Amino acid sequence: MSERSLEELTTVGFGPRVGATLIDTLLLGLITDTVLLWAFGRLYFVDATLAQESSFDEFMLYIFPMLVVIGCWMKYAATPGKALLDLQIVDARTGGQPTVSQWIIRYLGYFVSVLPLGLGLFWVIWDKKNQGWHDKMAKTLVVEQDGFEALNQELNKAVSDA
C-alpha cells in the first residue's frame, strides 16, 4: 500500500461500506456453508445438533471469519468487498498501513459497535471523518483508492434517498 498524506485521503461514507460488507458476507457465507455442507451434510442446516459433538462448526462460524478478515486486512488493507469497490483501510494518524494491534482492536471493535442496536456502525453517517466506533477505537479510516470518488458519491446518494 502506498502511503499518502492525510490531506490526499477521501474517507468513505456509509453506502459503499455497506456494499463492501454485503459482498464480504456473501463470499464468506458461501465458503463457510460449503465447508460445513461438506463436513456435516445437508442435515446440518436443518438440525444443528448434528455438530454438537464437534468444535469444527464453531471454528468455521467464529474463528475462520476472524482469521480471514484480519488476514485480508494485514495483506491488502481491505477485505474482498472493499478491494472490489476500490476501498482500503489506513491508519488515521499517518495514512499508512495500520499495525497488527490496530487490526485486532478494529475487529473486536465491531462487537462493541453492534451492541447498542448497531449504533457504532451507523455512526459513520454522522461522523465528519466517516468513522464507526471500531474505526475510532483502532484509529483507522476507510478511504477511497485513486479514482473512486464518483461511485462513492453515487452510493451515498442512493442510501440517503432510500
Number of C-alpha atoms within 10 A of each C-alpha: 12 6 12 12 10 15 7 12 17 19 21 26 25 21 20 23 21 16 16 20 16 13 18 18 15 12 13 18 14 12 14 17 16 12 14 19 14 11 13 16 13 11 12 17 13 9 9 11 11 13 16 10 8 11 10 15 21 12 12 16 16 10 12 15 17 16 11 14 18 19 16 15 23 17 11 16 24 23 24 22 21 25 17 13 20 20 26 21 28 28 21 21 12 14 20 18 22 21 13 13 10 19 25 14 17 22 19 15 20 18 15 17 20 15 11 10 9 13 14 21 24 17 17 20 17 12 12 10 18 21 26 26 24 25 28 17 18 21 19 25 25 25 24 24 18 11 8 15 15 8 14 22 14 13 18 17 12 11 13 11 7 5
